[in-house]
Amino acid sequence: MKTLLLTLLVSVFLIGSSFVLYKKVKVYSDLNKYIKNTMKDFDKIPEDRKAQLKKVASFVKSKLSAEKKADLVFICTHNSRRSHMSQIWAKTAAEYYGVEGITTYSGGTESSAFNPRAVKALTKSGFKITKTSEDKNPVYEVKYADKAPVLKAFSKKYSDEPNPKSNFLAIMTCSQADAACPIVPGASERISLPYDDPKAFDGTPEEEAKYDQRCKQICTEMFYIFSLLK
């Protein structure tokens, strides 16, 4: 009996020291409903798109195994819509599945402002978002759970603070930034994952629907990535 107990204790120690730690966070109720509904679309992701998403998952798995952490920087032209949505959904997905050691960032080839239409789409999905300043590039505090760190969102260049300077995965969320940054200084790896820009529908009757559509697509794909790591 003592031998069996000792074996179990040794096994627990080895598992705890050799594998990634998991600690799930309970997200807000409305956000959880949105996520559950979005997960139904995993099978609708095209195979060529899944191949790119699996590259992200592979990078994360490798980094977590070697260093117990992984930094992801989502890059677009103006850091106003798609890169912010990707950063926020990726962090939420990591916390939802309990994958520890993940830090997400976003940036642009130039800075502008976190677009209020994108903020609205994220708020509708269940995030609690508070605008904390009234300048041309306001800072937003984004919450997905009561017992989780607040995400601060504002527009910046991908090389600006607080983004990492080295040892990160650069994920290009728009074709313009992809072309403008063939090499991202400091990145360990670079993956192209472009999304259509909902900005094309600003001021049209389809505006809100298109932002909601892009928000849901990004949510689906970020959750697919971390579902591979759970």
Buried (B, 14 or more C-beta within 10 A) or exposed (E): EEEEEEEEEEEEEEEEEEEBEEEEBEBBEEBBEBBEEBBEBEEEBEEEBBEBBEBBBBBBBBBBEEEEBBBBBBBBBBBBBBBBBBBBBBBBBBBBBBBBBBBBBBBBBBBBBBBEBBBBBBBBBBBBBEEEEEEEBBBBEBBBBEEBEEBEBBBBBBBBEEBBEEEBBBBBBBBBBBEBBEEBEBBBBBBBBBBBBBBEBEEEEEBBEBBBBBBBBBBBBBBBBBBBBE
